[in-house]
């Protein structure tokens, strides 16, 4: 995990390329919100923080951007999302609150945030298909939730251009919000899907590997089986084929030994009891004395 000295540093976050199953989250608002940026945060914890910050419905418009298939490394340069970067850098003077989480572990669904706002703020919902590029020229008065659904980013060379075009579309949608109204932008992402070739871990070979280290890397299990198959007449010991003394047998012997010791002590204790035979005879002297009286 290392710090990226350009790009995300301008956005106020760090690029942690060690996490491949995480994705970033950004928030920019013209309202005063109690938000705290973080490097790594679980999706459940982030959703709780958003619920606390937005429960008072501080804005009239909430723009929820759902951008699947990205990683923090996609925001490594200023050209990736220049308009979003300007909001996160503080260059947009209308933005009064901002929040960034570079690595969100787990899936934070935009649908959850949408339902939370529509129920808690009694807001209407407008859904925009980002791939079509069509959206209303103006929006009705708030409270209103504007959901922008983008397709998953491609893994080709046009990936950066696609992300930049989506950033321009978001900026144009925000420009259509009345200037007198407050808005909150929530940029929700999901982890990038890596190709299968990326999952192969490359192990570099030492150019000066000696014969001893080569022998340590070999698997001798198949070698021994092949040698036995090649020499079927070879006589093997009975102990090479079977295991006669297992841990289970050892524990059984120990338990039996303890039971024998307890049985021996009990038999000795019973046999050491000495009771006179007269103890089992009825004492008639008391009855005779009573009759004589």
PyMOL commands that set and color helices and strands:
alter all, ss='L'
color gray80, all
select helices_A, chain A and resi 8-11+43-54+72-75+82-89+110-120+159-175+196-199+211-217+220-230+238-241+247-271+277-280+285-292
alter helices_A, ss='H'
color red, helices_A
select strands_A, chain A and resi 22-29+38-42+61-70+97-105+124-129+144-150+183-191
alter strands_A, ss='S'
color yellow, strands_A
deselect
rebuild
show_as cartoon
